[in-house]
Amino acid sequence: MAKSIFFLIICVVATLFSIALALPGTAYYTNDQYPPSACSVPTPPGSLIARIAYLGGSITCGDSLRVTCVGNSPPCTDKSVIVKVVDHCSTCRDVTMVLSHEAISVIANPITVEEVININYQK
């Protein structure tokens, strides 16, 4: 019994710690689905990719990020998606990242081109 309670406490703490590490941000997608990658990361059709407004610090080329839509407009799907960072986004229009259509469709539905959504993301 004591081991079960201890395990439950560890799981709760780990979950809270994981949630605390998520960073708030914004994202959208464009029709430019598979841009050439400045990071030399392949981006074949169907890729779950992101172009990030600021590369450096803790996020670099080739990193994987867990992205989750938050809020109600557009309706979030309550799902997360793992995307690969393939480029710096010099045209991000004051958003944190631009996602591929395939990636954004997992976390928000319906979504239109360049409609900004609120996200949480973590490495």
N, C-alpha and C positions, 0 to 999 in steps of 0.2 A: 504494500500500500504506500509506504513512504517513498519507494523508488518511483512509483507512478506519479505521485504528486510532484516530486523533484523534476521528473521528465517534463511534466506539464508546465511547470514554472519556467524551465529552460526554453521550451518551445514558445511560450508567450513572450519572454524577454527577447528571444531571437527575432520574432516577428515584429515586435515594437522597434527594435534596433534597425531592422531592415526598412521599415516604413520611415523611420527618422532620417535615413540616409537618402531618401528620394528627394530630388530637387524639383521645384516648380518651374514650369516653362510654358512655351507656346509653340505650336507647329501648324503647318499647312502643307499641301502638296501642289505641284504644278503639273502641266502636261508634259514637261521635260522629264520623262521618267528615268531615263538611263543616261545621265550626262557622263562625259568622260571623267574619270576619277583622277584628281590631282594626287591622290594617295596611292596610286597604282594598285587599287583593289578592284578586282573584276566585278562588273555589275551586269550580269546577264538578265534578260527579261524575267520578270517574276521575283526579282531580288527584294528582300526586305532591307532597305538601305536608308541612311540619313545623311544629309549634308548639314553640318553644324556651323552656327554663326561664329563660334569662337573655338578654334582648335588650339590646344596647348594646355598647360597645367595638367589636370587629371584626365582630360579626354584627348586622345590622339587618333591618328589614322589607323583604321583596322580594328578599333575597339568595338565591343558589343555593348549596346545599351538596352535596358528594359524600359519601354515607354508605355504609359497608361494614360488614357483620356480621363479627365476629371471634370465634373460639372454636368449640366443637363442640356446644353445647347451647343452643338447638335447632340442628339442622344448618344451617350457613351455606351459601349457594349459590355462594360465591366470585365474586359479582357485586357491582357498586356501582350506586347509583341517585342521580340528581340530583333533589333536592327543593327546592321554593321555600319560604322562611320566610314564613308568613302570619300569625303571631300569637305573642304571649308566652303561655307556658303556666303559669298560676298553680296548676294542679292536677297538676303533673308527678310527684308522689310521689317526690322525690329522684332523678329521672332527668334526663338531659340534654335529651331531646326526646320528643315524641309524634309519630309518623309516621302518615300515612294508611295504610289497609289495603293499598292498591295499592302503595305504596312499600315497606312492610315485607315484603310477599309476594315482592318481587324479590330481597331480600337474605337472607331466612331462610325455611325451609320444613321442617316445618309450624310454624305459629305460632298461639298462642291469644290471646284478648283479655287484655290487660294482662300478658302474659308478657314479662319484661324480658330484653333481649338486650344483649350487649356490642357496641359499634360503634367505628369510627374515622370521623371526619368532618373535612372540610376545605372551606374556601371556594374 
